[in-house]
Amino acid sequence: MNRRHFLQQASLLGAGISAGIPLTAHAQPHEERTLRLYNIHTGESLQTTFWANGAYLDDEIQTIDLLMRDHRANQAIAMQRELYQRLYELQQLFNAREPLYIVSAYRSPSTNQRLRQQSSGVAQTSMHIQGKAIDVRIPGVSHRHLHKAALAMHAGGVGYYPKSGYIHLDTGRNRHWIT
């Protein structure tokens, strides 16, 4: 995506949000929503329709939850569905042809504790433990552009990790940070 197209899309996104229109308002209620995902740690790929006929598809959501599992502990939980909506919206905004790369999603408490011992940047009460956070990147999309688009959603936390090459999305209160 070139810079001009990105800026046009981001301004439309911002206009919709500032008018109080949710991103999904542009989609028809019965329009299908499909995600293309790749877990960088397990090598697993998934293309699945998680929303159709105006509702979430529970079996497909569970399939996504499994892909989002803690690969270290091989444990999964039900992730917040709003995260999947945000991923879908970003995928659509950037017209992503490649799957979204999942860097981190669910973390078991024991995995989170191990990561905290290795890095000061891991929160003790990380939203990853609660299934409320995802770290993601989109091949071919600038991390800076992805970060700006996520901020324009005005929905939850958005972290930008330019050195590591991903952004963090969560369903907590609106806040943002750069590390």
ZADO-878265 format. One record per atom (N, C-alpha, C): y, x, z. Coordinates in steps of 0.02 Angstrom, whole numbers, padded with zeros to 5 digits, always signed. Layout:
YXZ;...
END
This chain:
-00058+00043+00000;+00000+00000+00000;+00061+00045+00000;+00109+00030-00045;+00168+00071-00045;+00218+00047+00007;+00268+00088+00020;+00316+00074+00073;+00354+00009+00060;+00374-00004-00002;+00413-00064-00018;+00371-00126-00003;+00309-00127-00025;+00265-00185-00012;+00255-00194+00063;+00245-00139+00099;+00237-00144+00172;+00298-00175+00204;+00358-00150+00185;+00419-00176+00216;+00429-00250+00200;+00412-00270+00139;+00417-00341+00122;+00370-00383+00165;+00308-00360+00172;+00259-00396+00212;+00280-00398+00286;+00303-00341+00311;+00324-00338+00381;+00383-00383+00395;+00430-00387+00346;+00488-00431+00357;+00466-00504+00357;+00419-00522+00314;+00392-00591+00314;+00357-00604+00380;+00318-00555+00403;+00283-00562+00466;+00333-00571+00523;+00384-00530+00525;+00435-00536+00577;+00473-00601+00574;+00488-00625+00514;+00523-00689+00507;+00481-00746+00534;+00417-00745+00519;+00373-00798+00544;+00368-00796+00619;+00363-00737+00648;+00357-00731+00720;+00422-00751+00754;+00479-00728+00727;+00543-00745+00759;+00557-00819+00755;+00528-00853+00706;+00536-00925+00701;+00485-00962+00744;+00443-00924+00779;+00394-00955+00822;+00332-00979+00786;+00322-00955+00725;+00264-00975+00685;+00209-00924+00696;+00151-00946+00721;+00097-00897+00729;+00074-00871+00661;+00050-00810+00660;+00028-00780+00597;-00022-00824+00561;-00067-00855+00598;-00119-00894+00567;-00093-00960+00539;-00030-00977+00551;-00002-01039+00526;+00001-01038+00450;+00003-00979+00420;+00005-00974+00347;-00062-00990+00316;-00115-00984+00354;-00182-00999+00329;-00195-01074+00336;-00234-01099+00292;-00254-01169+00296;-00303-01176+00355;-00301-01233+00390;-00344-01241+00449;-00418-01232+00434;-00439-01249+00374;-00510-01244+00357;-00526-01182+00315;-00476-01139+00307;-00487-01078+00269;-00535-01033+00308;-00580-01001+00272;-00626-00954+00305;-00590-00889+00320;-00609-00858+00376;-00581-00793+00395;-00640-00745+00403;-00636-00692+00364;-00690-00643+00362;-00663-00575+00382;-00701-00539+00423;-00684-00471+00442;-00733-00422+00411;-00706-00365+00391;-00747-00308+00369;-00735-00252+00419;-00787-00232+00454;-00781-00184+00509;-00830-00127+00502;-00811-00070+00530;-00854-00011+00531;-00845+00022+00599;-00899+00031+00636;-00898+00066+00700;-00908+00140+00687;-00857+00180+00701;-00859+00252+00684;-00910+00290+00725;-00932+00263+00782;-00979+00299+00825;-01052+00283+00809;-01065+00222+00788;-01134+00203+00773;-01150+00204+00698;-01098+00205+00657;-01108+00203+00585;-01125+00133+00559;-01121+00083+00601;-01137+00015+00581;-01078-00018+00546;-01093-00054+00493;-01042-00093+00457;-01059-00166+00461;-01008-00207+00454;-01018-00279+00458;-00965-00313+00417;-00986-00362+00379;-00939-00407+00346;-00963-00477+00365;-00920-00514+00400;-00941-00579+00425;-00882-00627+00428;-00897-00689+00414;-00848-00743+00421;-00854-00770+00492;-00801-00760+00531;-00803-00779+00601;-00767-00845+00615;-00733-00873+00564;-00695-00935+00571;-00705-00975+00507;-00723-01038+00513;-00729-01083+00455;-00724-01155+00480;-00700-01198+00437;-00693-01269+00452;-00654-01280+00517;-00604-01239+00529;-00560-01248+00586;-00587-01226+00652;-00640-01186+00653;-00671-01166+00717;-00703-01097+00711;-00710-01065+00769;-00747-01003+00773;-00821-01016+00761;-00855-00969+00730;-00927-00973+00720;-00960-00929+00772;-00988-00961+00823;-01014-00924+00881;-01065-00871+00864;-01111-00885+00819;-01162-00835+00801;-01129-00773+00769;-01079-00784+00728;-01045-00728+00696;-01003-00689+00746;-00972-00725+00792;-00933-00692+00845;-00979-00646+00886;-01038-00671+00902;-01086-00630+00940;-01107-00568+00901;-01111-00574+00835;-01128-00516+00793;-01072-00464+00796;-01010-00488+00795;-00953-00442+00800;-00953-00410+00870;-00965-00451+00922;-00967-00425+00990;-01018-00368+00996;-01074-00375+00962;-01126-00322+00965;-01100-00258+00932;-01065-00265+00876;-01036-00206+00843;-00984-00173+00888;-00950-00212+00929;-00897-00187+00974;-00925-00158+01039;-00990-00155+01046;-01021-00134+01109;-01002-00063+01128;-01014-00048+01191;-01007+00019+01218;-01067+00058+01190;-01055+00102+01142;-01110+00139+01111;-01141+00190+01158;-01105+00211+01209;-01132+00259+01257;-01184+00227+01303;-01168+00166+01326;-01213+00130+01372;-01255+00077+01336;-01242+00067+01272;-01275+00016+01231;-01271-00053+01266;-01210-00070+01288;-01197-00134+01320;-01142-00171+01282;-01149-00237+01279;-01099-00278+01245;-01079-00336+01291;-01019-00360+01280;-00996-00421+01314;-00958-00463+01262;-00941-00524+01281;-00901-00567+01237;-00829-00541+01238;-00807-00517+01182;-00738-00493+01175;-00691-00552+01167;-00627-00541+01181;-00577-00592+01172;-00570-00608+01097;-00577-00670+01081;-00575-00692+01011;-00506-00679+00980;-00454-00679+01020;-00387-00666+00993;-00383-00597+00960;-00423-00550+00986;-00424-00484+00955;-00450-00487+00884;-00500-00528+00873;-00528-00535+00806;-00477-00567+00759;-00439-00615+00785;-00385-00646+00746;-00334-00593+00725;-00314-00550+00772;-00264-00498+00757;-00291-00449+00706;-00354-00430+00714;-00384-00385+00664;-00383-00417+00595;-00400-00481+00593;-00400-00518+00529;-00329-00518+00499;-00279-00532+00541;-00210-00535+00517;-00187-00467+00490;-00206-00414+00524;-00188-00347+00500;-00225-00331+00434;-00288-00350+00432;-00328-00339+00371;-00295-00375+00312;-00273-00437+00323;-00241-00476+00270;-00172-00447+00252;-00133-00429+00302;-00066-00402+00290;-00069-00341+00245;-00116-00297+00258;-00121-00235+00220;-00168-00241+00160;-00196-00300+00150;-00243-00311+00095;-00295-00255+00095;-00322-00242+00154;-00368-00187+00164;-00432-00196+00124;-00446-00148+00082;-00507-00151+00041;-00566-00118+00079;-00548-00070+00121;-00598-00036+00162;-00606-00076+00227;-00663-00068+00260;-00670-00101+00326;-00622-00070+00376;-00605-00109+00427;-00565-00083+00482;-00611-00038+00523;-00587+00020+00542;-00627+00067+00580;-00616+00054+00654;-00670+00040+00689;-00668+00028+00761;-00679+00095+00796;-00628+00117+00832;-00631+00180+00868;-00660+00168+00938;-00638+00114+00970;-00662+00096+01036;-00650+00022+01047;-00697-00010+01079;-00688-00081+01096;-00712-00089+01169;-00769-00123+01179;-00792-00131+01248;-00812-00064+01277;-00796-00054+01341;-00820+00004+01380;-00849-00022+01445;-00909+00000+01461;-00937-00017+01525;-00897+00018+01580;-00899-00008+01641;-00863+00026+01695;-00884+00099+01704;-00949+00113+01697;-00972+00182+01705;-00947+00227+01649;-00945+00202+01588;-00918+00241+01532;-00844+00253+01543;-00808+00202+01564;-00737+00209+01576;-00724+00262+01629;-00764+00262+01682;-00756+00311+01736;-00768+00382+01710;-00820+00390+01669;-00833+00457+01640;-00775+00480+01596;-00747+00434+01556;-00691+00451+01513;-00629+00468+01555;-00619+00433+01611;-00563+00448+01656;-00568+00518+01684;-00628+00541+01697;-00638+00609+01723;-00622+00662+01671;-00627+00643+01607;-00614+00689+01552;-00542+00688+01528;-00507+00632+01541;-00439+00625+01514;-00395+00584+01562;-00334+00605+01569;-00287+00569+01612;-00261+00506+01578;-00274+00499+01514;-00247+00442+01477;-00290+00379+01480;-00343+00379+01518;-00388+00321+01522;-00372+00283+01587;-00353+00220+01579;-00335+00179+01637;-00396+00161+01679;-00387+00161+01744;-00442+00143+01789;-00464+00071+01778;-00416+00027+01766;-00431-00044+01754;-00419-00060+01680;-00444-00018+01637;-00435-00025+01565;-00455-00095+01541;-00416-00121+01495;-00432-00186+01465;-00495-00181+01422;-00515-00121+01404;-00577-00111+01367;-00636-00136+01409;-00633-00125+01474;-00687-00146+01520;-00695-00222+01519;-00639-00257+01510;-00639-00330+01512;-00651-00362+01443;-00660-00321+01392;-00669-00349+01325;-00604-00376+01296;-00548-00347+01318;-00483-00371+01297;-00443-00319+01257;-00477-00266+01234;-00442-00213+01198;-00486-00183+01143;-00452-00162+01090;-00485-00129+01033;-00439-00073+01009;-00469-00015+00994;-00433+00039+00961;-00457+00040+00889;-00410+00043+00842;-00428+00032+00772;-00383+00073+00726;-00410+00087+00667;-00370+00115+00612;-00395+00083+00547;-00353+00086+00496;-00371+00059+00431;-00365+00116+00380;-00420+00135+00349;-00417+00189+00299;-00366+00171+00244;-00325+00221+00227;-00276+00211+00174;-00211+00180+00198;-00207+00162+00262;-00147+00133+00290;-00118+00182+00341;-00055+00197+00334;-00021+00242+00380;-00026+00214+00451;-00042+00257+00498;-00046+00235+00569;+00021+00208+00592;+00074+00238+00567;+00142+00216+00585;+00154+00145+00560;+00133+00130+00499;+00141+00062+00472;+00097+00012+00510;+00037+00033+00526;-00008-00010+00564;+00022-00025+00632;+00050+00025+00663;+00083+00017+00728;+00141-00033+00723;+00184-00025+00674;+00241-00070+00665;+00218-00142+00653;+00167-00151+00614;+00141-00218+00601;+00113-00250+00664;+00077-00210+00704;+00050-00236+00766;+00105-00255+00815;+00158-00215+00818;+00215-00231+00861;+00248-00296+00838;+00252-00307+00773;+00285-00366+00746;+00248-00430+00765;+00186-00425+00785;+00148-00484+00807;+00174-00512+00873;+00206-00469+00913;+00230-00489+00980;+00175-00523+01020;+00117-00493+01020;+00059-00523+01054;+00019-00469+01089;+00028-00464+01154;-00012-00417+01193;+00014-00346+01189;-00028-00301+01213;-00010-00230+01215;-00026-00195+01149;+00017-00148+01132;+00007-00108+01071;+00021-00035+01089;-00030+00006+01083;-00022+00077+01095;-00028+00115+01030;+00010+00169+01023;+00010+00209+00962;-00011+00279+00981;-00066+00302+00951;-00094+00368+00964;-00094+00408+00899;-00035+00432+00878;-00030+00465+00813;-00073+00528+00807;-00080+00567+00860;-00120+00628+00856;-00194+00612+00849;-00216+00557+00879;-00286+00536+00875;-00299+00491+00815;-00247+00464+00786;-00253+00426+00724;-00276+00354+00731;-00253+00319+00783;-00270+00249+00790;-00217+00213+00829;-00222+00146+00829;-00180+00105+00873;-00226+00065+00920;-00197+00046+00976;-00232+00006+01026;-00201-00064+01025;-00244-00115+01025;-00223-00185+01030;-00257-00214+01091;-00219-00254+01130;-00251-00290+01185;-00219-00358+01195;-00250-00399+01234;-00227-00468+01245;-00188-00475+01310;-00166-00420+01337;-00126-00422+01398;-00054-00443+01384;-00010-00430+01431;+00060-00448+01422;+00090-00404+01367;+00145-00428+01338;+00178-00391+01284;+00208-00326+01312;+00186-00270+01284;+00211-00205+01303;+00190-00156+01249;+00219-00097+01247;+00199-00048+01197;+00212+00022+01225;+00177+00070+01196;+00182+00140+01217;+00160+00185+01160;+00180+00247+01164;+00160+00299+01115;+00137+00359+01155;+00080+00387+01136;+00057+00449+01168;+00039+00501+01116;
END
